[in-house]
């Protein structure tokens, strides 16, 4: 088979491809395709082969072959000269030379030179000898334009030569699958894998990377890795890289150090001229094409005379010659300009003299390429520039006429910077200016998307399909519209930049109203969501104040909220655009109304009252994802607002640990963990670094300030010795770091590591806040009851204010009245003059509930926010007008911080680290969170024990409230049960749902009437656990004194008190025990790592089952022959006749599982998170007398039908993720109900959410969620 020029071979294609350079002998071929390596690992289903399949992104050997074919073949004379140079020989053969950087301008033949070097290196390598791995970067090709792609290609070739290395990849791949190599965190995974592999490589290994400047994404990180590995002592690694002359690359590679060589092609003019001459000879022979030798000689001489030692001139001139007949070539060559700039002018003149339609199309092609934000694929260029789609010959002719600008690439079309500069400044070709061309591309993009986009573009079967697992069909329906989807907004903004032209508002509004969801799905498929979100933010700001486009402004603002709330899920799984994004969209608003037509038929929220009416200002919850550590603060935003950093603290094995974590604020994904850091932290302006106190102890103070480089993913080498920082701030220009430590203020030139100034602040208390003025000349500090202003250059005190409580200080924006200082505390906000310290204004913000636990000022001093009780209030510091109030979104907020632009607000409260829209309202609006309970819902119970929808009574409970629901009418208003003191630990419903038993840490056991909400009885005990008898007449209570007692509800007294349970630990914590009534009247308890069985006729225990933990829940089968016991990470099934543990089912990822009912055949177990299979043929029962065996612990329990994964926040089908639960709908407790006993799948899931909401999800079809194939 063959791979067409310009096409990317697929993994399956490579099994049939063999290159001309095949090594023989034992081992695996150095250029083996993925199919060959898979066979080595033992077949397609082998875990090693699956890992290799996920690692594969492109085969560098095939890329090399494509490059050579596109350039007309590889000429030995074009590269052989480099092999004789001392720098190359020392790099290849010397023990100390580990890095060679070949640099040169455009058109100097670097890529073909590297192809030749690869061939030469390959000839010296044997299966038992050195290793070779290489990669060709290509801007615009998503498989070849990132640092992660480079490492995937290099690792792939390494494993192809030394297959045993895959074990170092597999250990990580088994945990997360293909996501290991995809997404924002892929670079860090691949970097760690790469560094792990290097010591295991048995021989000298040559890494060759071409066109570093084509690696736009994460180039800094790749350069850092290259420099680091090349500097390691005793390394066997040798790097050869090429690029244009760039200062940043030179700085990072530090060529000139020992072991690092550089080759500047400008220093090899003679050799380059000979190489270009060889290229000219080949081109002349091809152009003459059998004509007389005289023509070939004329072409050869003409090109050599003008080439100037560069391949670029020859390529441009040959492109012109190929467009004419052989008879015209001599004349064309004589008239050719002597330099590339002249060739561009001549090409422009030729286009100007073409006939009208041809001239228009050529202009359109050139303009489209020149203003494009990335290289364009052929289908994209043809569609955006209006080339005829039904006449390939005519379209190719237009491309040839434009190729004098060098627009053709391997797989894409683009121009080099010199040609782009020429075109963008050419008023002859584009007399209406580039704004007009941007508008044309924008309108053409809209037209393409209108004609192309539809629901489920790639025909995916499941709403849970991962984007990384999606393979575009052939032909790709998004081939023409991919660029349009990602960048059409950028072109709209550029077209309107001057004059704020909104003529096209109607066209954009119409597109959003008809194709919005289809566009969002397509963005995920083309990996363009991040770009689109950034562009959309620009558009929102651009349209502010546009009174003539009200409908568009509303649509755009609403669409931004849709992105913020759903972007993370849709980025990961494209069809969540029609699942979670629609199901949980608010009923009000413009986008909310538009997307309802796409509501899926397999799931729905029961009752409109359970849906939000408007978008919540709460946009993200950032999860720490680390056991034992909680977010304590401080919190800091990066200068562009894209990253959020926070300090965490926790106890591990009796030792206090601290670390800093960094999240992507757009997606909510955690990106970095910085251990042994915390306390103070901040991002310097205009920098990609995060400064933080490092080496911190339990108190949060540290000895040094270190800087984490976000671009490189590594610690910067700059360290500042500054212990015990209490507050610090960077100057607006990012040069200075002002830090308060003890009695001193310190001013550092932090990049150089020099302390420029130190002075005593003179206050009895440490500074709690430090701030620079906008011009960087003044510095303010707050010291409990004092505020001081300093000259930032000399340290001279300019102003002293005493007797005022100040937690924070900031300078207000400059105005005609001059710079003002703002001080804030949990009582007031005061504005001061910076000269005399005169009070200019005061905002008294009394709390209706309790003192403000946290306050914050925006960086520019414009906004002030405070958090009394369960509210977050924001004011304008200039007008002192309250802008908005958020009620009920969090409790006990202890930290607040604004993003640099003041648009986002990060909070740390009872429910973790959250991001809010700080400017969701500017008119004093109040946003009230939709809640059914004041706190998170920890308990959901249904009556009957059968877990079917024929059961209608349900109870939900938080720590302080209980509510009764009638599931028969969905989202009806619940009845609340008033408890005297709260502290609710658990609730239990009677089988008929008529009565409720509550257990509390603050009061005796209560018995309640669920119809009236009234208390029926009080049982004089504090209970750990309780269970109703099957007839509902008695309640078994396991008390906090470790005694089992049975209460008769009719007699209103205890009818049996059993012997106390033994307690080796000397007592039991609340909730650390369980009890269950059997159908035959027996009772089971679990306490102190043992399960005991009791009969009402005897006081003593009748049977004891040895166990390795205390069960959190117990459940008898209907015949009382089996007992299910639930623990933190597993469920055990016990045979009570033999006293054996039959099965131990792994439930990790489901938290503690509550048990509801066995089915009649005892082959399934209904739990609060799903229907578990017990007779799974893949699970072999493990009869174990002690209960400590691990018979089935290696395999996660299988679920049947719908369920819920609480930890990850997804509704599942057969354990596969199907419906993402947004932060407001994340549950801490759930209930799963069958439509009828014996049904194959649950039909209802109840979510008891952390936000205090109860939400009922219905699954009416009882079938797997198959995605609709409807077309838009």
PyMOL commands that set and color helices and strands:
alter all, ss='L'
color gray80, all
select helices_A, chain A and resi 13-16+34-40+47-55+60-70+76-78+80-84+86-93+110-123+147-161+163-181+186-198+212-214+219-231+247-253+265-288+293-307+311-321+326-335+340-352+356-371+378-385+392-405+417-424+433-452+467-469+482-495+505-525+529-543+547-572+574-577+580-583+590-598+608-610+967-969+1223-1225
alter helices_A, ss='H'
color red, helices_A
select strands_A, chain A and resi 99-103+131-136+205-210+237-243+260-264+376-377+412-413+604-605+618-622+629-637+643-652+655-664+670-675+677-683+689-694+704-709+714-721+725-730+736-741+744-749+754-760+769-772+778-783+786-791+797-802+808-811+820-824+828-833+839-844+855-857+863-866+871-876+882-887+895-898+904-909+912-917+925-928+939-942+953-957+962-966+975-977+984-989+995-1000+1005-1009+1015-1019+1023-1028+1034-1039+1044-1048+1053-1057+1074-1077+1083-1086+1090-1094+1103-1106+1113-1116+1122-1126+1130-1135+1140-1146+1155-1158+1164-1167+1171-1173+1199-1200+1202-1205+1210-1213+1216-1220+1227-1234+1242-1249+1254-1258
alter strands_A, ss='S'
color yellow, strands_A
deselect
rebuild
show_as cartoon
